[in-house]
Amino acid sequence: MPERQRADARRNYARILTVAEAEVAAHGAEASLEKIARVAGVGSATVRRHFPTRRALMYAVFQQRIDGLCSSARLLAAEEESRQALLTFLSQVLSYCIDARGFAATLAHDDAVSGPVYANGCARELAEATDPLLNRAVADGSVREGVTAEDLIATVVGIALATENHPDPATQANRLFSLAIEGISPPP
């Protein structure tokens, strides 16, 4: 939110974001924009003026957590064990995808949209945070070449989306994450 906005526009932005956070927590990424506008006491045009797309609104809702995850990646980059640092970070992303309703859907790739206003800033920021961890792990041979940060984020998102309706999503997601990391071969 630009600081040069009028005071009433800043208040509207803050109110919309507060209501959106509650609605997303209750209903996920498909929370009703009309209900958000109504509860915030603004028109739907005001919501769209501040957030031109649903993805832009979701990005704002999850921005603080994305910033926290990116900070964690920077701290983990200093860890001695590059593979473990990468896996710890991916596990943190998975954990948040499970705990924060709508986050995995926000990170999911969407072929139906294009253009800079529709770009998936959430996934891009997490992929950029993953890159240094991944590059170190590839350089020391603990992760095979050709794996991309986007591959890893997509894997985590896929696991989170596949398990969100499981009776115990965290346990099932962590099991699938371990399978993805270890593969299906028995240990040597």
Stockholm file with secondary structure:
# STOCKHOLM 1.0

chainA/1-188         MPERQRADARRNYARILTVAEAEVAAHGAEASLEKIARVAGVGSATVRRHFPTRRALMYAVFQQRIDGLCSSARLLAAEEESRQALLTFLSQVLSYCIDARGFAATLAHDDAVSGPVYANGCARELAEATDPLLNRAVADGSVREGVTAEDLIATVVGIALATENHPDPATQANRLFSLAIEGISPPP
#=GR chainA/1-188 SS CCTTSCHHHHHHHHHHHHHHHHHHHHHGGGCCHHHHHHHHTSCHHHHHHHCSSHHHHHHHHHHHHHHHHHHHHHHHTTSSCHHHHHHHHHHHHHHHHHHSTTHHHHHSCCTTCCSGGGCCHHHHHHHHHHHHHHHHHHHTTSSCTTCCHHHHHHHHHHHHHHHTTSSSHHHHHHHHHHHHHHCSSCCC
#=GC SS_cons         CCTTSCHHHHHHHHHHHHHHHHHHHHHGGGCCHHHHHHHHTSCHHHHHHHCSSHHHHHHHHHHHHHHHHHHHHHHHTTSSCHHHHHHHHHHHHHHHHHHSTTHHHHHSCCTTCCSGGGCCHHHHHHHHHHHHHHHHHHHTTSSCTTCCHHHHHHHHHHHHHHHTTSSSHHHHHHHHHHHHHHCSSCCC
//
